[in-house]
Amino acid sequence: MAKNIYVGNLAWSVGDDDLRDLFQEFGEVLSARVIEDRETGRSRGFGFVEMEDNGALEAIDALNGSVHGGRNLKVNEARPRERRPRY
């Protein structure tokens, strides 16, 4: 089964391929996506990586708090998005 991993505090220059490369040494990366602003197309500074369970846990342990692109990464298992009321 696959795990979805949240990766925060990314440098603005990090793209999908950079994110994939960062996690690839820990196992097969099923998907890697940096979230972009809908209007500007610029990075919002976070992304998600989907990996198989065994590599995902190792990647979280190794990369959380590590420095990439001059920034301390925040890496943890992604939680489901909270529902926000629409006004």
N, C-alpha and C positions, 0 to 999 in steps of 0.2 A: 504494500500500500504506500501511496505517496504522501509526503508532508508538504504543506505550504509554509514557507519561511518569509517572515517580514524582515526587510533590511532597511534600516533608517540611518539618517545623517549622512547620506551619500553626497559626494562632491557633485556640483552642478554638471560637470563634464562627463560623468559616468553614464554610459549607455547600456542597452540590453546586452550587447556582446561582452562588454567589460564585466558586467554582473555575472554572466554565464562563466567566463574565464575564471573569475574569483572563486566560484564554488565548484568548478569541475574537478579539482584535485581531490575532492572528498567523495566523488561518486558521480553517477549519471545525472545530469541536469535535464529534467523533462521540459521545463520552461523557465525563462528569466525575463522579467519585464520591469523597466523603470517607469513609474507613473508620471505622466506629463499633464500639465495644465491644459484644459480643453481649449481655452481661448488663445494662449500664446504658444503652445507646443513645447514650452520649456519644462525641464525636469522639476518635479515637486520635492526632490531630495529623498525619496524613498522608493522602494520597489519590492517585488515578490519573486521568490525562486521556488520552484516545485522540484523536489527530489525524492528518491526512494528513502524509506525510513532510516535504514542503517547509516547512510552517508549524511542524511539531514541532521541527525543528532550530533554527529562528529563535527560537521560544519558549524553548527550553532555554537558548540563549545569552543571551537578554535577561533572563530571570527568575531564573536561578540566582544566588543571593547578593543578590537584590533584597529590599527590605523591603516586607512586606505585613501589615497588621494589627499593626504594631510588632515583627514577627519577621523574621529573615533566612531566606528560603526556600532550601531545598535542592532543586534541580530537575535531574533527569537521566533518561536513558532507562532504563525499568524493566528489571530483569533477572528471569529466571524464578525462581520461588520455590524455595528449596533444600528438598530432602526431608529431613525430620527423622524419626529412628526413633521408633516408638511403643513405649511401655513398658507 
